[in-house]
């Protein structure tokens, strides 16, 4: 596994722990539909939360959250619709971003809720 993939896996593990501490029920991890993927699907009370996790080892090139394109947003929405349909769910949904920078092994976490 290359370094970028390892950093991504670390970030997702940190995000899972972070959400669990916020009392989210983790439903799925790396849920795929067609060619798209949602990193984490969780439920917070009555809201289904679709989460994109972005992790970087440095802020040198910008904040991780800045690397989410309009195309990625559209794919997440399509994938979320598929998840709801496949699982026959009618819940309120939101889309969150968890941005993580790993500075000297200490994660700096920013949780942006209901971003699009």
N, C-alpha and C positions, 0 to 999 in steps of 0.2 A: 504494500500500500504506500502511495507516495505521501509526501508531507502535507500537501493541501487536503487530501482525503482524511488524513489522521486529524488534522486541525478541525475539519468539519465534523467528524465523529465526536471529538471532544466537546465541541460546541453543542451538538445535539444532546449529549449526555448531561451537560450543564443545564441546558434549557429544560430537559425533562425533570430534573431535580428541582429547578426553580419553579416550574408550574405545579409540581406536586406539593411544594411548600405553600403555594397559594391556593391549595385545596382543589386543584383541577383533577378531574378523573381522566387519565390518559387512555384514549380509545384506540389510537393507531399511531404507528411510527413508520415513516417512509411509505405512505400509502400511495400506490401507483394506479393510474388510469391512463390508458393509451401510452403516450410518451411523456406524460406529466407526473409530477410527484408533489405531495404535500408532506413536509417534514414531520409535523406532529398534528394530530387531531385530538382535541381534548374537550371536555365538557365542564363548564363552570356554572353550577346551578342549572338554569334552563337554557343556557346559550352554548351552542356548538362552536368551538373556536378552531379555526384553521390557521396554523402557525408556520411561518417561514423563518428558519433560523439562518442567520448569516454570521460567520465567525471569521475573524482575521487575527493574525499574530501581531499586527501593528496598525496604527492609524495613519501611517505615512501617506497612503494613497486615498484617504478618506474614511468615513465611517462605514462599517459594513452595511448598514441599512441603505446607503446610497447606491448599492449595487443591485437593487431590485428594479428591474425594467418594467415598463408598461406591458410588455409581452408576458412577463412572469406573472404580473397581476391578473391578466386576462386568463392565463392558463390555470391559475389557482382558482379563479371563480368558476371556470368550466369544470374543473376537477371536483370542486366542492358540490356543484350541482349534481354531478354524476354520483358522488358519495351519498348525497341525500336521497336520490332516486333509487339507487341500488339497495340501500338500507331502509327504504320506505320511511324516512324521517320527515317530520314537519316541525322543525325547531327554529328558533331565532339563531342566526349565524353572525359571526364576525371574523375578521381577518386581522391577525396580529403579526408583528415582526419582533423577533427577539434578536437583538444585535449584541454580539459578544466580541470583545477584544481581549486576547490573552496576553497580558503584560507580565513578563517574568513569572509566568505560571499562575498569576492571580487574575481571575476573570473580571472584566468590567462589563456588567450586564445592563442593557437598556431594553425595557419592554414597552413597545409601542402598541397600544390597543386600538382595535377597530380602525385601522389605517386606510382601508379602501373597501 
